[in-house]
Amino acid sequence: MYTTIAAYMYWRATRNYDVVLALVLNDFYYVETAASRKLKNGFWSWCWRFMVASFDYYMLSILWPLLRTFVTSHLWLRLRYGFRQTEVVFRAPTGREYDNMLALPPAQFQEAWQASLLHATSRQFLMGNTGFNTRSPPWNLCYTASTDAYHLANSGQFDLNNWELSVWQKNEHQQWSVWEAWRHQDPTLSTRALDMIKACVFPLNEKLLAEGREEFVERWQALLAEQANMALLASDVTPGMHQLVQSVNALFKEEGLDLGELWLEAISEAHRVQNQPALEEPEQLAT
């Protein structure tokens, strides 16, 4: 491959440099003279070849990795598996945006990380222009994982219709855990889950008041109302919504509660309740 590229570069550098110069300097009027024919194989000829070769090498160094990545990823995926009704898309944090994010101080990194995650999994973002907006820096497409997923689906090991949008992260013990982000971004489920968290964790306000958590109860109820309104009215993740999520996290940390675990339990329960079949009313006998 590299030999072919080198041969092309040499051929490109030796093709009609004098005609190109004449077209540029003489406004498409060129008459080859004896001097120009002598100059053709002289010192300036080699200078021109060097400049053209340097330019070609520079362009190839930029374009070739992009072309190779396109051929071995997206093009190969489509040639092998085509376009499907149910697409499997994997995204991983990579690229310049992710490197810049890692260079931030810890507090700013967490804020930028949460903002990018909320935007990349926003229901409005994903449903707004399906097929073109799955890339949300620093979350870039991972075609190798998608290819493996299609291979497993074709072999009957997985049913693509059962796959949902999920976000996987490693904890401090290097173990993977999943966030069911699609359910998280559903406004109806979000509102119901907030109510379920309140009902599960604090079933009785009297008990909280008896434990001396009057201020916590008031702050929690205020955040519940504010977050429910934002979830219903916002068309996308806003800075105010992101700040509110941070406030909820800080509130739970102050009380020594694991919001992430409680949130996943409540979201799963809300999804189960929403999708359970409605009970049919018994038929009334005619009298």
Secondary structure, DSSP 8 states (H G I E B T S, - for coil): -HHHHHHHHHHHHTS-HHHHHHHHHTTT-----HHHHHHTTSHHHHHHHHHHHHHHHHHHHHHHHHHHHHIIIIIHHHHHH---SS----EEE-SHHHHHHHTS-HHHHHHHHHHHHHHHT-HHHHHHSTTT---BTTEEE-HHHHHHHHHHHHTTS--GGG----EEEE-TTS-EEEE-HHHHT-HHHHHHHHHHHHHHH-S-HHHHHHTT-HHHHHHHHHHHHHHHHHHHH-SS--HHHHHHHHHHHHHHHHTT--HHHHHHHHHHHHHHHHHS-----------
